[in-house]
């Protein structure tokens, strides 16, 4: 399989995936207000958790944290 065939396959898969996404979104657009509220709440919670993970990653990758952990192990 050559590079041009792979590019063509990637384009086709991307178009199909985009179409499926649009179809699913169209089906979900008829959701009730309660369902939309739940989705909004869950999206807010996910964003909050992502922020927490970023903070934890910053703490763990900080050089002083690693040095402190190394000292505590000794």
N, C-alpha and C positions, 0 to 999 in steps of 0.2 A: 504494500500500500504506500503510495507516494505522498509527499507533503500536501499536494493540491487536493487529493482525495480526502485526507484527514481534515483539511480546512473546510471542505464541502460538508463533511459529516458533522463537524462542530457547528457550522452555520445551521444545518437542518435541525439538529438537536436543540439548538438555542431557540429557533423559531417555534418548534413544537412545544418546548417548555414554556415559552412566553404565551403561546395560545392557551395552553392548559391553565396557566395562572390566571389569564383573563377570564376564562370560562368559570373557574372556581370563584373568582371574585364576583362575577355577575350573579352566580347562584347565591352567594352569601350576602349580596346587597339587599336581599329581601328579609334580612334578619330582624328580629323584633328589637325594640328599644332595650329591653332587659339583656338580650344577648350582646348588643353593642356595648352596653355598660360593662358587662363582664369582660369583654374583649379589651376595652379601654383600661379597666382596672388591672388586668393581667399584663397589658403592655407597659403600664406604669411600673408595676412590680418588677418586670423583667429589666426595664431601664434602671431602676433602683439597684437591682442586684448586679447589673453590669458595672455600675459606678463603684459598688463595694468591691467587686473583683479587681477593678483597676487599682483601687487604693491598696488592696492586699498585695497585688503584684508589685506595686511600687515599694511597699514596705519590705517584702521578701527579697527583692532584687537590690535593695539598698546595701551598699558595702558595709555600713556600720552594723546593720542587722546581722549580716553573715559573720562579721568579726565577733559580735556579742554571742551569737549562737555557738561559735567555735570555742570561745572562752568558757561558756557554760558547760560544754561537753567535757572540757578538761577538768 
